[in-house]
């Protein structure tokens, strides 16, 4: 059964537990002490760039995400969590029983768990493949073969890197592959 509730902050609009938004009938002032009657109607929603259903309320109103409006109107949020999760992972299923309040972290973990988000198979760039690297593999091999105690300053000048970088190479903290 569909139940409509007032949307907090929008007195002329109602949201249902199924995710439908409607404007209520009302008198709208016009020119010279006259008015027109705006009839009650279900509003059309649209899919935003992220795949969520949104609705524009008011003449020049901002787009509002329907799942957030449903959650704000129907789901208690005693822990003041910010994000709204679609339990079944379907972004346009805005029924109240498919929504829950969660943290951003919980939302991300849920996306991984149900397969909406894939774990990246790419390794971070390392060594000379990393964009900011000043050294090449041959430079690192040379530093490791020829370093003697006290040579950090001269090698850092020779390769235009910090003395810490030279010591980190020697101690296998960086370039350890």
N, C-alpha and C positions, 0 to 999 in steps of 0.2 A: 504494500500500500504506500502510495506516495504522500509524503508529509512535507509541507512548506513551512519555512521559518524566515523571519526577517533577517536580512543581512546587516550585521552590525556596521554602522557608519553610512548605510545607504537605506534611508527610510522608505523609499519608493520601490524597493526591490525585495523579492523573496527568493530563497534557494531551497531546492528540494533535497531529500535524502538520496535521490537518484542522480543528482547533479544537474537538474534543469533550473534555469533562472527565468523568473518572470517579473515584469513590471506590473505594479498594481494600478488600477484605474484612478485617475486623479484629475483635478482641474489645473490647467496651466494658464497663467496670466498672459494676456496678449495686449495689444495697443488699446488705448482709450477705455480703460476700465472694463474690458471684456475678457473672456477666457475661452479656452477650448477644452474639451474633454478628451483625455488620452485613455483609451480602453486598455484593460488588462490583456497582456499577451506574453507568450513564451518567447524569449529572446533567442536569436540565432547565435551560436558560438562559432569560433573558428579555431583552427589548429595553428599554434604558433611555431616558430622556427625550431623549437626543441621537441615538438610532437605533442605538447600538452594542449588541452582545450582551454580557451580563454574567452572572455566576454567583455564587451565594452559597455559600461553603464553610464548613462548620461550623454548629453549631446557631445561634449568634448572630453569625455572621461577616459581615463587610462584603461588599458587592458588588465583585467584581473584573472588570475588562474582559478578555474572552477574548482579544482580539487582542494585548494586552500580555503575557498569560501565554504565548501561543504564541511571541511574539518573545523574551521572556526565556528560554524553554526551548530554542528552536531556532536563533535567529539571533544570530551573534556581533555584538558592539557595541564594536569596538576604539576608536572615537572618542567613546564615552560620550554618544551622542546621546540625547535624552530622549523624543522623540515617536515613535510608530509610525504609518506611513503605509499606507493601503490603496491599492495601486498601481492597481487598476482602479476605485477610487472607490466600491466597493460595501461599505458598512459592516458587513454581516453575512457577508462572504466572508473567513473567518479562516484560510484555508489558508496554510501557511508561505510558499509561493511567491508569494502576493499581498501579503506584508507586507515592510516595510523600515524600518530605523531612520532617523530624520531629525531635523533641528532643527525648531522650531516655524515658523520662517520658510520652510524648504523645504516643509513640509507645506502652508502657506498658499499658496505659489506653485504647488504641484501642484494644489491645489483650483481655483485660477483657470485654470490651463492646461487642465484637463480639463472645465471648465464647472460644477463643483460650487458654486463661489462666483462671484457676479457682481460686476463692478466697479460701484460706485455711480454713478448718473447725476445725482445731486443735487449741486448746488454748495453750498458752505458758505454760511451766511447771512452777509450783509455789510450794512454801513450800518445804517439804522434797523431792519432786519429782524432783526438780531442782538439777542438778548435783553438784553444788558447795555448797549446803546447809550443814552447820555444825550442825544445830539444827533439832530436830524432833518436831512433833506437841505437844507431851507431855511436852517438854522443854519450849515451848512458853506458854503453859497453866500455867506451874509452875511459869515462870517469871511474867506473868500478875497477878497471884494470890498473889505472895509473894513480889513483888517489893514495896519498900518504898523509899521515897526521900533520895538520897545520897547513894543508894545501887548499882548504875550503875557500879562502878569500881569492886566491889567484885563479882557481877553477871557476868560481862564480863570475869573475870578471871576464874570463876567457869565453864562457858560454852565455854571458849576459843574463844570468839568473841569480837569485839570492843565495847566500851562504847556507841558509836553511834548506833550500832545495837540494843543494849538493849533499848535505848531511842526510836528508831524507832518502836520497837515492842510495847512498852508501849503506844506510841502515834498513834498506828494503821496505820503507814506509810508502814510497811511491815508485812507480815503474817496476813493480814486483812481478810482472808477468813474463 
